């Protein structure tokens, strides 16, 4: 298939700039996976689509306030650092801007001086390896001085950085939020449990590659970014128990979907597993684990809309997006939700 097959025209005003309150008051387009029929609901109605014996799997990664502004020690020049991935306790791969102000040997200080950094390597793609100096807990330090790394299409300032965090976020490490999970509240999760639905968690640390555009005309030529995942034994047991009893597995978000399908593909079963995945799911892929998908509305020509098309069917997906635009749903990270099930 061609990249252009996944293009749709999206008016700029439909890109959500701020989250709705309360979280579960967003709209939800429900798509019947088999027929493609669409219905319009509110996210708090999602409990109606669960049956006793189903399970709900969520990504409990926690977004780092990974964007920081510091000054170069020798010149005072202001430089932006964006944390990408941890290499050691005090060493990270980062994006710097402007790059020419961050070369090997350059030192920087951030905030009140509680954090320092030295560039120790420049990678072939232009990213840097930085060694940080700090006292105490690194995550507590950056929580005080860092900003949430909101996607480029969100231009309004986020007043409460917890709103770019799910209510069940626990494992530090993401450069972006698993946004389908933003719609859940603790109360809504309790209502799901009350229907006899087990809830489990996976961890996939979302990288900025999730926003990287597909440049290849033939989507098979696209090289997928790699992300780290962990599927705990407890969650694997929930999924296997659900399947054995005839229940359905609801995956929340493309990140959760990619984690579960990676384990099923790489190991041939659902069991405790950890590793890096660059799995690229597009039409023609045969799903091995998930039965239902809760997701947001994704960018045109992105790997995410390709994954949704693989799960829901290409025609069903593109028609659902056409309806969502016509009905003025809110798109992308702070946007509305889409539930795909039979």
N, C-alpha and C positions, 0 to 999 in steps of 0.2 A: 504494500500500500504506500501511497505517497503522503508526505507531510501535509500537503495542501488538502488532502481528503478530510483533515481534522480542523480545518479553518471554519470559524463562524464569525459573523460581524457582531461585535459587542460595543454598544454605546458607552462612552467613557463614564457617563453619570451612573451606570449600573455597578461600577466597581466600588464596593463598600469601603468607606474610609474609617469608619468607627464601628465598634461592636454594639449590638443591641442589648438592651436591659429589659427584663432579666435574660440570662443566657438562653434559656429554652423557649423564648418568645419569637425566635426567628421563624421564618416560613420554611416549609419542607415540601418539596416536590416528591411525590411517591410514584415510582415507576415500576410497573409490573414487568418483571424480567422476561416473561414468556410472551406476553401480548404487546408490550410497549405502551399500554394504556397509562395515562398520567392522571393523578389527582392532587389537589392542593390542600395541604394541612399546615398545622403549626407544629413545631418540633416537640412540644410537650405531649403531643398525641402519639409519639413514637411507641409508647407502651402498648398501644392497641395492636401493634403488629407483632408482638412477641407472644409465644405460646409456652406453656409450662414445659420444661425440658430443653428449651433453647439455651444458648449461652451467648454472652456479649463479651467481646475481646477488645481491649483498648490499649493504646500506646501510652505508657506512663513516663515517657521522656520529659525532661524539664529543660526549658529554653534558658540558655545563659544570657545575661545582659552583656552580650559579647562585643558590642560596639563601644570603643573607648577613644577619647581624645587626649593625646599627650603632647609634650614638647621635647624637642631634641635638646639634650643637655648642652651641647657646645654652641648651638646657634639660636635656640629658643623657637625654632620653626615648629608650627603646629602640624601634627601628623595623626591621622586616623588609623586605629588598629581594629581589625575585625577577627576575633578568635574563630578558628575553623575546627581544629582537632588537637587533642592533647597527645603529645608524644612521650612525655615523661612528667614527673610531678611538677616540675617548674618550667617545662618546655612545650611550646605550642607552635603549630603551623598557623600563620596569620596572613591576612591580606592587609597591606598598608597603602595609604594614599596621602600624598603622592609618593609613589615608589622610590623616586630618585632621592627622597629625603630619608630613606631607610635602607642603607647599605650595610654590608658586613662591618661590624665594629662600632656602628652608631649606637648610642645609648639614649634612652628616653625615660621621662618621669611622668607619672599620671596622678591626677587629683591632688591630694595634699602631700604627695611624695610617698604614700603608703605602698605604691607599686612602681617598680622600675623594670626596664626591659633592655636587652641588648640583642641586636640582630647577629646571629651566628652563621646563617646560611641563606643564600638566595637560590630558590628552586628553579628548574627550567621553565615552569609556567609563570614565573614572576612572583609566586607566593614566597613568604619568608618563614624561616624558623627563628623564633625569638625565645630567649632564656629570660625568665622573669625573676625578680627579686621581691620578696614580701615577707611579712611576719604573720604567723598564725595560719588561718585557713584561706587558701586562694579564692575559693568561691565566695566567702564572706567579704573579702576585699573587693572583688569586682562587682558584687551586688550593690556596693555603696557608690561605686564610681562609673559603672557601665550603663549603657542604654540598650533597650531591646532592639535587635537587628530586624526591624520591620522590612517587609518586601518593598521593592522600589516603587510599586504601584500605589502604596499607601503614603500619601504626602502629608496627612494631618498628624500632629503630635499626639502620642498616646498619653493620656492623663494618668492612667493607672496601669503600670506595666504588668500587673497580675492578670489583666484582661487578655494578654497575649500568652496566657498560661492556662492549661486545663486545671480543673479543680482537683484532679488526681495526679498531677505532675509530681514526680518523686526522684527520678534518676537524672542527675545533672549531665548535660552533654550536647544538647541540640543547638543548632544555629538558626532553627526555624521551628515554629509550633506545628504539631500535628492537628491542623485546624478543625477537622471534623469533630474532634473531641471537645472543642470550645463550647458546644451547645449544651453539654451536660451539666447539671447541677447535682449536688449531693442528694437533694430531695428526689430528683427524677431517677437517680440510680437506685435509691431505696424502693421506689415504685416498680422498677424493673425487677429487682430481687423479689418483691412481694408477689410477682406473677410466677414464681418458681423458676426464675432464670438465674443461672450462675454467671458471675462476672469474673473474668480473668484479665491479666495484663501481660503484654510483651513490652520490650524496650527496643526501639529503633531510634538512634540519634540522627535526626534529620539534618542533612547537610545543605549548603547553599546550592549544590548541584541540582536540587529539586526545582530551582527556578531557571536552570540553564536551558536555553531554547534548543529545539531539535533543528539542526542546520542541514542535515542530509536530506536530499529529496526523497530517497527511498528510505523509509523508516528503519529497515533492517540494517542499514549502514550506520545507524546512530550508536555511539558508545555510551552506555549508561554509567552514571556516577556510582560510586561505591559508598555504602553506609553500614555502620556497625549495628548488629541486632543481638538480642538475647531472649530466648524463649524459656522461661522457668519450667521446671518439672511440674509444679502445681498447675500451671496453665495448660500444659500438655495433657495432664490428667483430666482437666475439665473438658477439653475439646474431645478427647477420646471417649469419655463417658457420654457426652452429648451425642456423638455420632453413633455409638453403640445402642443408645436408647431411641434413636430415630429423630433426635432433635436437630435444630439448625444452628450453624455458627454464624453469628453476626460480627463482621469485622468493622471497626470504626476507623475509617480513613485509609488512604492508599498506603501509608507507611505500615499500618497493622497488616493490611492485605499482603504487602510485599514480604513482611517478616514470616507470616504463616506459610505463604506459598514457597518461599525460599527453603524453609525447613522441610516441607513436604517434597520439594523437588530434589534437594541435595541429599536427604537421608532416606527418602522413600517412605517415611512415616512421620507422625507428629510426636516428638519427644523433646526433652531438654536439649537445647542446642545454642551455640553462640558462634558468631563469626562475622565476616563482612559479606555483603551481598551487592551484586550489580545486576540482579535479575531485571530484565526488561519485559514487561507484560504488555502485549498488544494483540489485536484480533488474530485468532487462530490458536492462542494459548488455551490449554485445557486446565481448568482450575481443579486443584486437588484437595483443598481444605474448606474454603469459605463458601457459604450458601447465600448470604445476604450482605449487602455493603451499604454503610452510611458514609457519605462523603459530601464535600462541598462542590461548587461549580468551578471548573479549572480553566486555565488559560488556553486560548486557541493554539493548536499545533503543539501542545505540550505532551510529555510522556504520561502525564496524569490523565488527560482525557483519552489517551490511547488505552490506558489500563481500564478505565471505565467502559470504553467501547468493547474491550475484550470480554468483560463480565456481562454487560447488559445487551450486547449486540450493537453493531455499528449503526444501523438504521434507527434503532430504538434510542440510542444515545444522542445522535445528531438531532432527532426530532424532539427529544426532551429538552435539549439546549435551545432549540428554536422556540419552544413553548415558554421556557424560562425567560428568554429575552422579551418575548411578546408580553408576558405577564409581569415584567419588570421585577424579577427576582434580583436580589443583591448577590454579587459575584465575588469570588476569590476568598482570601483568608478570613475576613470579618463578615463574609456573606452568608447566605442562606444554605440550607442543607438539602441533600437529595438522598432518599432511601430507595434502594433497589432490591426487590425481593419478589418471590412468587406468592 
